[in-house]
Amino acid sequence: MNQLFDVIAAYAKQTPKREAIVTEVRTVSYAELHHAMERLSKELGLLQTQKLAIWGMNSIDWVLIDLAAKKAGITVIPIPLFFSAQQILHLLTDSAVDTIFMADVNLTLSAYHLDCVAQNHTWLHTLSEQGRIQQLLNAEQASGTFIRLNVTAPTTMDSVVPAKITYTSGSTGTPKGVCLAEDTIQSITESLSAALQSSQLGRHLCLIPFATLLENIAGIYVALNMGRSIVVGNVSHFGLVSNHEFKVENFAATVQQYQIQSVILLPQMLKAMVEYIQQFGAQAFASLKFIAVGGGKVSTDLLLQSQQLNLPVYEGYGLSECASVVSLNLPNARKIGSVGKPLPHVDVQIADNGEVVVRGNAMQGYLNEVAVDPLIHTGDAGFFDKDGYLFITGRIKQIIVSSFGRNISPEWVESNGSSEPEINQIAIFGEAQPYLSAVIYAKDNVSDGMLAQAIQKANDRMPDYAQIKQWYRSSEPFSLNNQMLTDNGKLRRNEIKKQFGQYLSLQ
């Protein structure tokens, strides 16, 4: 990202000792960051890579490799850590990645080391078995290993080479690659920087994994573009243990230890934070000046609770297809229940069917698909109030958006569960919830224990965000007579939820 690199270079010259990246064991100044990026970009140039995938926990080296690749004009493809092995292999093949950077992992060609890694990363073992690993090189200017791959898929590049290809969580299980151009990323970086400038923010806690576009841009790029510092480390130490578990006490300790001033939270995290404050008080969070919340719908009640506790919570809205943030509440322009006003880099309209449509800062398209219309149809229903604030009311289609920001097709999970012979019928729920719930009908000769085993087998085939964590057994099958099926056999989800929601804590 050459413009951002120029900004970092200017900070390195003007205030060389200013902190840029803070970890538990070391602090990197802007001068050190600039020097490391220079060296690493030259090393990347020698590799002659075109498409670089990054795998790893949040770390200094993740930041360095991402920025250095941008400077070298290399397309970066972050690998989401929550992806299943099958989804990672799809990502690597679909994007024709020729090099993988494994952050903080040192490998050799020996099977021993590959097998050790494969204990946690079966996709890497599969690459080895398929003969797709060409060479392993320990990085000289970073902590990690470059894995050179034999690329069999044709490497056709668009006239405008994507700066980044970010893969969605895949509502149907097969993730799509969203191609983002350099100017698109720069536009959102500058727009957010300008919007936050008056808040005079200091340290930003990178709580969301960097493979998530929102943290990648709003966490790394925006903070460094503003001359701020980012606190980086294993997110599980900061509280985000998994896609459905958040240890708020770890988060509170981190905010207090590092005197964090800004952070991005998902709705479920904010809920846990509010509950923590109600029990233990808000002293640990006294340094926070800007809490951005997005990735899923935030309830108005939760926002009102946050306001009563004097928490600086600002709900926003965005999507990967528009390079993350589209609208955001700000200290001088905030309305509870809205997702704020659209930022200057985009134009937002409401279609005749109530769908939110975004023009400007659009993706180049989905990878390996035909180019898209410059109008991005979000699939979300919404409206503007008289003051220009955007409100999101739901989904045009029946995609579940969990409170951890994952888009999940209920039909995908239902189809997977129905493949188990013990499960006759299944209906999946989880909108704005931290996990998926199911209402299941099974025949009388299937015990609860047998049903639990069947659900576990189905879960084992799915990534963690699409696994069933809670279920309730219906005493009768879904049918037209009990109004739980339509006349053509489709689930009547609202009716099922009405009858069984109380048992699953569904609202």
N, C-alpha and C positions, 0 to 999 in steps of 0.2 A: 504494500500500500504506500506508494511513493509520497503522496501528500502528507500522510501521517508520519512517514519516515522523516520528511523535512521538518515537521513540527517537533518531533523528538530530537532531531539534530540541533534545532534552535534552543530547546530547553537544555540540552547537554552542554551547549556553549555558554549560555547565559547564566544558568544555575546548575553547574555540573554535579554538585553534591545533593541536589534535591532527590528525595526518595521516589522511586518509580514502582518497584515491586518489593513487597514485604512478605517474608515467610517466617516460620518458626525458628529457622537456623541462620538466615542471612537476609540482608537488605541490599537491593540493587539500586544504585543511583541512576539518574538519567544519563550521565556520562558513561557509566558501565553498560547500561542498556544499549546505547548507541554503538559503542565499540563492539559488543557481543553480536549485535545484528549485522554489522559490517562484516565481521569474520565469518559468521554462519551463512550469510547470503552468498559469499564467495565459495564456501564449501558446497552449498547446494548447487551453485553453477557448475561445479566440476562433476556433479552427479549426472548432469544432463537429463534431469527428470522433467516431465511435463505435468504429471498429475501426482500429487503427494497426499497420501492419506495420513492422518495423525491419530494415533491411539494412545490413550494414557489418562491418568488422573490429572486434575489441575496442578500445574507446576510451573516453575520458572521456564523450564525447557519447552513446555507446550507453548507458552507465550512467545518465546524466542523463535521457535521453528515456524510458527504461524506468521509472525511479522517479517522474518527473513525471507520466507517463501514469497510473500507479497512483494517485497522489494525486488526479488529476482524474477517476478512475473510468472510464477508457478501457480497453477491451479491447486487450491487446497480443498481436501475433502475430509472433514472431521468424522471420526467413527464414534457414534453414540455408544456409551458404555452399557446402556440398558438393552441394546439390540441382542437378539438371539444369535447363535452361531450362523444359522441359515440366513438371517438378515444381513449379517456382516459380509458373508460370502457373496450375497447378491449385490451389496453395495460395491464391493471390490471389482466384481465382474462387470456390472452395469456401467460403472464410471471408467473402466479400463485403467485403473490405477497401476502405475508402473513402479512406485516406491511407497513403502509404508515406513513411517517413523514411529518406533515404539519408545515412548518417553520413559526415562528412568529404568530401562531394561537393557541389559547387556547379554547378547547372544553370540554363539559361534555356530558353525555349520554342523557340529556334532549332534547326533540324535539325542544324546543325553540332555543337552540344554533345551532342545526343541520340545522334548517330552516333558521336561520340568515346567516349561511355560504352558504346554498344552493341558496340564492338569486344570488350569483355570481358563484357558483359551483354546477350545477345541477347534475353532476356525483356523487357527494357525497350524495346528496339527494336520488338518485337512489340506491346507495349502501345501504342506510338506509332502504328504502322501500323493497328492496330485502332480507333484513335480513342478509346481508353479514358482517355487522359490529359487531364484537364480543366484543370488549372492547376499551375504550378510556383512555389513560394514559397521563397525563401531564409530559413532559420530565423534569427530575430533573437537568440535567447538560446542558440544552440548552433551548432556548425559542421556544416552539412549542409543538405539541401533537402527540403522537404515536397512530395510529388507527390500531388495530389488526383485521384482517379479517378472516372469515371462508373460507378456501380455499377448493373448491370442485374439482378443476382440479388436476390430479396427479402431484406430485412434483418430476419429474424425473430429476436428475442432471447428467451432463456428467462426465466422469472420471476426466476431468479438469474443476473445477467449474468456471464459468465466474466471473471475478471481476466486470464487468460492462455489462449491457445490455442496449444499446442505441437504441432508436427507431427512424427510419427515418421518415421524414415528410409524407411519403406514397404517391407516385405519383398517385396511384389509389384510395386513400382514406383510405386504410387499411394499417396502419404502420407495418413495419417489425422490429423485434428485432434483432439487430446485437450483437452477443456475443463476448466479448473481454476478453482474458485471462490476468492474472496479468503480465506475462512477456512481452506481447505485449504492454501494456500500459507503462510499465517501459522502454521498448526499445525506444519508440517514445519520452518519457520524457527526457531520457539521450541524444538522438540524437539532439533534438531541443536545449537543454541546451548547448551542446557543440558548436552548430552552432552559438548561440547568445552570447557566452561568451566574445568574443573580443569586442562586442559593449558596454560592461560595462553599462548595463541598470539599471535604478533605478525603480521608481514606475510604475506599470502596471495598466491601467484602465480596469476593467472588464465591458465592455460595452455590450457584448452579454450575453443573459441569460445562466446560468450555465448548464441548461438542454441540451444546444448545446454542442456536444462533443468537438468541436474545442476550445471553451472558457474554458471548464472543464479541458482539458489537457494543452493547450498552455497558458491559463490564470492562473489557480490555480497551477497545478502540476509543470509546468516548472518554473514559477516564484519562487515558494517556494523551489524547488530543487536548484535554483541558489542563494538562500539567499536574494532574493528581497522582496519587499512588493507589495501587491495588494490593489487597492482602490475598495471598494465594496459598493453597494447600489442599490436602485431601479433604473433599467436601464432607466425608463421613465424620471427620474430626470436628467439623463446624456444625454438624447436626443432621445433614441430609444423608441418612444411612442408605436409603434405597428409594425407589419410585413411590413407595407407599409407607415409608417410615421416616419421621422427623423427630430427632431428639432436641427439643427446644432448650433443655438445660445446657447442652453443648453450645448451642447458638448464643444463648445469653452470656455464657462465659467468654466466648470468642469476641462478641461485641464489646464487652467490658475490658478484656485484655488488650485489644488493639485500638480501642476508642474509635470504632467504626462510625462513619457519618452517613453512608448510603449503602443500600443493599436491595437486591431484587428478590422478592418472595413470591411463591405460588400461594393460591388461596388457602390451602390446607396448612401451610406454614404460618400464615397470619393468624388463623384460628387458634393454632397451638400457642402462639405468642400471646394473644389476648388472654387465653385461659391461664397461662403462666403468670402474667401480670396480676390477674385477679386473685391469684393465690399467694404470690411472693412479692408483688410490687414491681414498679417499673425502673428501679434504680439501675439495674444492669444495662438498660437500653437508653440511658440519659444522653449519650453522645449522638444518637441517631437524629439526623436532620431530614432525610429523604428515604422513605420506604416505598419503592415501586412495586406494585402488585399486578400481576397479569398471568397469562397462560391458561386462564379459565375464568368463568363467571364468579364474581365475589358477591356474596349476599349483602343486601342493604343493611340488614341487622348487624352483620359483622363490621361493616364500615362505620355504622353509627356507634357501635361499642368502641371501636378504635378511636373515633373522634372524642368520645367521652373520656377516654384515657389519655387524651392529648398526644396521640401517636401521629407522626407526620406521614400518613399513608396516602398514596396517590395511585389510583387505579388507572391502568392504561390498557391499550388494545392493539393487537397487531397480528401478523402472520408471516411465515417464512417467505411466501410469494411476493411480499412487499419489503423484504429485508428487515423484518421484525416490526418495529414500532410504527403505528399509524397515528394514534392519538394518545394523549396523556394528560391527566390532571396535573396542575402545577400550583405552587403556593399562592400565586396571584390569580389563578383561574381554576377553581375546584368546585365541583358539584357532586355531592354524594349520590351514588347510584349510576352516575354516568361514567364513561371511560375517557372523559375529557374532550377537548377540542382537537380536531385534526392538526397535525404539525404542518408547517409551511411547505414541506417537500412533497406533499400528496394532496389530491383533491378527492373528497369522499362524497358520493351521492347515494340516495336511496332509490332503488329501482321500483317499478310499478308493483311488483310482488312483495315489496318490503325488504328485499335483500340489500345488504350493504355492498356497494361497488366502489372500488378504489382505482383511481387513475394516477399515474405518476409513480416513479421509483419501483416499477414493476420488474419482476424477474425476466430473464431472457426466455424462459420456458422451462418445462420439465425435460430433463436429460433424455435423449433418444426419442423424443416425441416432437410433433410438429410445433412450430412457434405459436405462442399464445397471443390472444388479443391484448392490446395494451390496457384494457379494462380487466381488473382482477375481480371476479365474482367470488366473494368470500364464503358464501354458503350460510352466512349469519343474517338473522333478521334484526332490524334496528330502526331507529328514527332519530331525528334531530329535534331538540326543543327550541323554543323561540330565541334562546340565547346562544344557539349554535353548539350546544353540548351533544355529543353522540351517546345514545343509549343502545345497548345490545340486549335484545329480548329473548333470543334463543337461536336454534339452528333451523335452517330451511329444511335440511334433511336430517335423518335420525342418526347422526353421529354423536356418540357419547364423548364429552370433554370432561375428563376427570379433574379433580381439584389439584392434581399435580401436572395439569396441562397436557395430558396425552389424549390424542384423538383416536377413538376406538370404534370400529364398526361392530355393533352388537351381533349382526348376522354372522360375522367372521367367528366370533367366540362361540356363538350358538351352534354353528356348523361343526366346529371342532368338538364341542361337547357331545353333540348328537351322534358322533361316530363311535362313542362307547355304547355297547349293547344295553347296558343297564339304564341308560338315560333315554326315555321315550320322547319327552318334550322338555324344552328349556327356554327360558326367557331371561335375558341379561339386562341389568340396570347398573347405573353408576354415574349418572350425570352429576357433576360437581361434588362427587364423593371421592375419598382417597383410594378406593378399591372397587372392584366389580362384585355385584351380588347377583344371585340367580334364584329364580323360582323353577323348580324341577318336578316333573311328574315321572314316576317310575312304577312299574307293576308291583303288585303286592308281594310277589315272591322275591323281590330285591330288598334286602335288608338295608338299614341305614349305613351299616359298616361297608357293605358292598358298594353302595352309592358313593360314599366318601372316597373309597379307593378309585372308583371310576373317575371322579372329579379330579383326583390327584394325577391320574394318568393323563387326563386331558390337559391339565395345567402344565405338566412336564413338557408338552409340545409347544408351549406358548412363551413369549417373553413375559417378564414379571408384571408389566403394567396391564397385560391382557389375561391375567389369571383370576380365577374365581376365588375370592377370599371368604365369602359368606353365602350361605344358601338356605333355602327353606323348601320343604317338600310339600307339594300340593297333594291333597287326598283324592283328587279326581283329575282326569285329563282336561286339557284346554279344549273347548269345543264351542260350537255355535250356540248350543243350548245355554251354556253358562256365560255367554257373551265374551269369552276370552279368545275366540277366533272369529275372523271375518268369514263371509260366505265363500270366499275362495281360499280359505285355509291359512291366512296370514295372522300373525299374532296381533291382538288388540292390546298394545302395551299399556295404554292408560288404564284399561279395565283391570288388567293383571296387577298393575301397580296399586290400583285402588283397593283390590281385595287382599293383597299380601304385603303392601308397603309397610304396614305397622310392624310386621315381623322382621323386616330388614332395615328398619330405621330410615326408610326412604321418604323424602319430603315432596 
